Amino acid sequence: MDEKHRISAHYASEGIAERLLQALADAGGNATAPTPLDLAPLDQFHSRGLDATKELAELLKPKAEERILDIGCGLGGPARLIAYIYGCSVDGIDLTPEFCEAAARLNVAAGMAEQVRVQCASALDLPFEDASFDAAYSQNVVMNIADKASFYREAGRVLKRGGRLALSNLALGKGGAPHYPVPWASTAETSFLATAAETRTELEAAGFEILAFRNTTQALLHFYETSRDRVRRQGAPKLGLHILMGERFKDMQRNVAMNVEQGRVLPLEILCHKR
């Protein structure tokens, strides 16, 4: 099995959309015509979930008339939320066919199939013409990309001159090798972490000017602390990413929290634009 298929296999499972909508219905939610906010506990597959997506969107500042690209869109949760809040058009790509199928099904359920479009494709070979997008974003994707220089160059290729790129990356910290499994990889074999300094260098080499570069460790630690406190007081939530990833997600979540607390992984929030 090659690297691309190993990464895809880590995320893949059958009947994702149906499973998520059933969980939403079982919890008393609107599974017939859910809004992006209804789906948010289930489809925001990245650190800090809905709060992180809103924060990154505020950094990107999409406009209703703009065309936005989500690189590594997963289940399409952030794309639907951004299109819903800002009224813009969002295209998403993801490597995992099962994620793309689920995203398309959830777009239809949410009544957003025309506003949010998803294709199965590689971030290193985007199926779009040069200068097609006004802005792009990517959340917790580059950890699965060994060739980060190509990832950033390809993002730059499809952006218009002056186009914005917002990133939520997990970088390699100074605390040693990460503990596995984590949400993006079962082992180090498909985990490719760059340092913060390497990230800066690769973005600038790809033709981007960095406008903001923020370490979000404290925000993430606060998220884990409040989440653990909520579970102690209220028990495990009915809705969460365990519906998507199964029982293994408990170990993944515990390890990524430990990695951040021990400085093995460094969360970054970045805004840049194409020169």
C-alpha positions as CSV (number, residue, x, y, z in Angstrom):
1,M,0.0,0.0,0.0
2,D,1.5,3.4,-1.0
3,E,1.6,6.5,1.2
4,K,-1.6,8.0,-0.3
5,H,-3.6,4.9,0.3
6,R,-2.2,4.5,3.8
7,I,-3.3,8.0,4.7
8,S,-6.8,7.5,3.1
9,A,-7.2,4.2,4.9
10,H,-6.5,5.8,8.3
11,Y,-9.7,7.9,7.9
12,A,-12.0,5.7,5.8
13,S,-15.1,3.9,7.0
14,E,-18.4,3.0,5.6
15,G,-21.7,4.9,5.8
16,I,-20.3,8.0,7.4
17,A,-23.0,10.5,6.6
18,E,-25.8,8.1,7.6
19,R,-24.0,7.3,10.8
20,L,-23.6,11.0,11.7
21,L,-27.2,11.9,10.8
22,Q,-28.5,9.0,12.8
23,A,-26.4,10.1,15.8
24,L,-27.8,13.6,15.5
25,A,-31.4,12.2,15.3
26,D,-30.8,10.0,18.3
27,A,-29.6,13.0,20.3
28,G,-32.8,14.9,19.4
29,G,-31.3,17.1,16.7
30,N,-32.6,18.1,13.3
31,A,-31.2,15.3,11.1
32,T,-33.7,16.0,8.2
33,A,-32.6,19.5,7.3
34,P,-29.6,20.2,9.6
35,T,-27.8,23.5,9.6
36,P,-24.0,23.6,9.7
37,L,-24.3,24.5,13.3
38,D,-26.4,21.4,14.0
39,L,-23.7,19.3,12.4
40,A,-20.8,21.1,14.0
41,P,-20.2,18.6,16.9
42,L,-19.8,15.8,14.3
43,D,-18.1,17.3,11.2
44,Q,-15.4,19.8,12.5
45,F,-12.5,17.2,12.4
46,H,-9.6,19.3,13.8
47,S,-8.3,20.7,17.0
48,R,-10.8,23.0,18.9
49,G,-13.6,22.2,16.5
50,L,-16.1,24.9,15.8
51,D,-14.3,27.6,17.7
52,A,-11.1,27.0,15.6
53,T,-13.1,27.2,12.3
54,K,-14.8,30.4,13.3
55,E,-11.4,31.9,14.4
56,L,-9.7,30.9,11.1
57,A,-12.6,32.3,9.1
58,E,-12.4,35.6,11.0
59,L,-8.7,35.7,10.0
60,L,-9.5,34.9,6.4
61,K,-12.4,37.4,6.2
62,P,-14.3,35.8,3.3
63,K,-16.6,38.0,1.2
64,A,-19.9,36.9,-0.3
65,E,-18.8,37.5,-3.8
66,E,-15.5,35.5,-3.4
67,R,-14.7,31.9,-4.4
68,I,-13.0,30.1,-1.5
69,L,-11.0,26.8,-1.5
70,D,-10.8,24.3,1.4
71,I,-7.7,22.2,1.0
72,G,-8.3,18.9,2.8
73,C,-12.0,19.5,3.5
74,G,-12.7,16.3,5.3
75,L,-16.5,15.9,5.8
76,G,-17.1,19.5,4.6
77,G,-18.0,20.9,8.0
78,P,-15.8,24.1,7.8
79,A,-16.8,24.7,4.2
80,R,-20.5,24.5,5.0
81,L,-20.1,26.8,8.0
82,I,-18.1,29.4,6.2
83,A,-20.5,29.4,3.2
84,Y,-23.4,29.6,5.6
85,I,-22.0,32.5,7.7
86,Y,-20.4,34.6,4.9
87,G,-22.6,33.7,1.9
88,C,-19.5,32.8,-0.3
89,S,-19.0,29.9,-2.6
90,V,-16.6,27.2,-1.3
91,D,-14.9,24.4,-3.2
92,G,-13.4,21.6,-1.2
93,I,-11.0,18.7,-2.0
94,D,-10.0,15.7,0.0
95,L,-7.9,12.6,-0.6
96,T,-10.3,10.2,1.1
97,P,-13.2,9.0,-1.1
98,E,-15.4,8.1,1.8
99,F,-15.0,11.6,3.3
100,C,-15.9,13.2,-0.1
101,E,-19.0,11.0,-0.4
102,A,-20.1,11.9,3.1
103,A,-19.4,15.6,2.5
104,A,-21.6,15.5,-0.6
105,R,-24.4,13.7,1.2
106,L,-24.3,16.2,4.1
107,N,-24.2,19.2,1.7
108,V,-27.5,17.9,0.3
109,A,-29.0,17.3,3.7
110,A,-28.1,20.9,4.7
111,G,-29.5,22.3,1.5
112,M,-26.0,23.6,0.5
113,A,-25.1,21.4,-2.5
114,E,-24.9,24.4,-4.9
115,Q,-22.9,26.6,-2.6
116,V,-20.4,24.0,-1.4
117,R,-18.8,21.6,-3.9
118,V,-16.5,18.7,-3.0
119,Q,-14.1,16.7,-5.2
120,C,-11.8,13.8,-4.4
121,A,-8.3,15.0,-5.2
122,S,-4.8,15.4,-3.9
123,A,-3.6,18.7,-2.4
124,L,-0.5,18.3,-4.4
125,D,-2.4,18.2,-7.7
126,L,-5.4,20.5,-7.3
127,P,-8.0,20.1,-10.1
128,F,-8.4,23.8,-10.7
129,E,-7.0,26.4,-13.2
130,D,-4.3,28.9,-12.2
131,A,-5.7,32.0,-10.2
132,S,-9.1,30.4,-9.7
133,F,-9.7,31.5,-6.1
134,D,-9.8,34.6,-4.0
135,A,-8.8,32.9,-0.8
136,A,-8.0,29.4,0.5
137,Y,-7.6,27.7,3.9
138,S,-6.5,24.4,5.3
139,Q,-7.1,23.0,8.8
140,N,-4.8,20.3,10.3
141,V,-3.9,18.8,6.9
142,V,-0.2,19.4,6.3
143,M,0.7,16.8,8.9
144,N,-0.2,14.2,6.3
145,I,1.9,15.9,3.6
146,A,5.6,14.9,3.3
147,D,6.2,17.4,0.4
148,K,5.0,20.6,2.1
149,A,6.9,22.8,-0.4
150,S,4.7,21.4,-3.2
151,F,1.6,21.8,-1.0
152,Y,2.2,25.5,-0.6
153,R,3.2,26.0,-4.2
154,E,0.1,24.4,-5.4
155,A,-2.1,26.5,-3.1
156,G,-0.3,29.6,-4.5
157,R,-0.9,28.5,-8.1
158,V,-4.7,28.4,-7.8
159,L,-4.8,31.7,-5.8
160,K,-5.2,35.1,-7.5
161,R,-2.4,37.6,-7.0
162,G,-3.0,39.0,-3.5
163,G,-5.1,36.0,-2.6
164,R,-5.2,35.0,1.1
165,L,-4.2,31.7,2.6
166,A,-5.2,30.8,6.2
167,L,-3.7,27.8,7.9
168,S,-4.2,25.9,11.1
169,N,-1.1,23.6,11.3
170,L,0.3,21.3,13.8
171,A,4.1,21.7,13.8
172,L,6.9,19.7,15.5
173,G,7.7,21.1,18.9
174,K,10.9,20.8,20.9
175,G,9.6,18.2,23.4
176,G,10.6,15.1,21.5
177,A,8.8,12.7,19.1
178,P,5.0,12.7,19.4
179,H,3.0,9.9,21.0
180,Y,0.8,7.9,18.6
181,P,-1.9,7.2,17.6
182,V,-3.2,10.7,17.0
183,P,-6.2,11.9,14.9
184,W,-4.2,12.3,11.7
185,A,-2.0,9.2,11.9
186,S,-1.9,5.8,13.7
187,T,1.9,5.7,13.5
188,A,4.8,8.0,12.6
189,E,4.8,6.4,9.1
190,T,2.1,8.8,7.8
191,S,2.9,11.8,10.1
192,F,5.1,14.5,8.6
193,L,5.6,17.4,11.0
194,A,7.6,20.5,10.1
195,T,9.0,22.9,12.7
196,A,7.6,26.5,12.9
197,A,10.8,27.8,11.3
198,E,10.5,25.3,8.4
199,T,6.9,26.3,7.9
200,R,7.8,30.0,7.6
201,T,10.6,29.2,5.2
202,E,8.5,26.9,3.0
203,L,5.6,29.5,2.8
204,E,7.9,32.3,1.8
205,A,9.7,30.1,-0.8
206,A,6.3,29.3,-2.3
207,G,5.7,33.0,-2.9
208,F,3.6,34.0,0.2
209,E,4.1,37.0,2.4
210,I,3.3,36.1,6.1
211,L,0.9,38.5,7.7
212,A,0.2,36.7,11.0
213,F,1.9,33.7,12.6
214,R,0.5,32.7,16.0
215,N,1.3,29.9,18.4
216,T,-2.1,28.8,19.7
217,T,-0.9,26.4,22.4
218,Q,-2.6,28.2,25.3
219,A,-6.0,28.2,23.5
220,L,-5.7,24.5,22.8
221,L,-4.6,23.6,26.3
222,H,-7.6,25.6,27.6
223,F,-9.9,23.7,25.2
224,Y,-8.6,20.3,26.6
225,E,-8.9,21.5,30.2
226,T,-12.5,22.6,29.8
227,S,-13.4,19.5,27.8
228,R,-12.1,17.2,30.5
229,D,-13.9,19.2,33.2
230,R,-17.2,19.0,31.2
231,V,-16.8,15.2,30.9
232,R,-16.2,14.9,34.6
233,R,-19.3,16.9,35.4
234,Q,-21.7,15.7,32.7
235,G,-20.2,12.5,31.3
236,A,-19.1,11.8,27.7
237,P,-21.1,13.8,25.1
238,K,-23.5,12.0,22.8
239,L,-22.2,13.8,19.8
240,G,-18.6,14.1,18.9
241,L,-15.8,12.8,16.7
242,H,-16.0,9.4,18.3
243,I,-19.0,8.8,16.0
244,L,-16.7,9.2,13.0
245,M,-13.5,7.6,14.3
246,G,-14.9,5.0,16.7
247,E,-13.4,3.9,20.0
248,R,-9.9,4.5,18.9
249,F,-10.5,8.3,19.0
250,K,-10.2,8.3,22.8
251,D,-6.6,7.2,22.6
252,M,-6.0,9.7,19.7
253,Q,-7.4,12.6,21.6
254,R,-5.5,11.7,24.8
255,N,-2.3,11.5,22.9
256,V,-2.6,14.8,21.0
257,A,-3.5,16.5,24.3
258,M,-0.4,15.0,25.9
259,N,1.7,16.0,22.9
260,V,0.7,19.6,23.1
261,E,1.1,19.7,26.9
262,Q,4.6,18.2,26.6
263,G,5.6,20.5,23.8
264,R,6.0,17.7,21.3
265,V,3.4,19.3,19.0
266,L,3.0,23.0,18.4
267,P,-0.3,24.3,17.1
268,L,0.0,27.3,14.7
269,E,-2.5,29.7,13.1
270,I,-1.2,31.5,10.0
271,L,-2.4,34.1,7.6
272,C,-0.5,35.0,4.5
273,H,-1.1,36.3,1.0
274,K,0.2,35.5,-2.5
275,R,2.8,38.1,-3.6
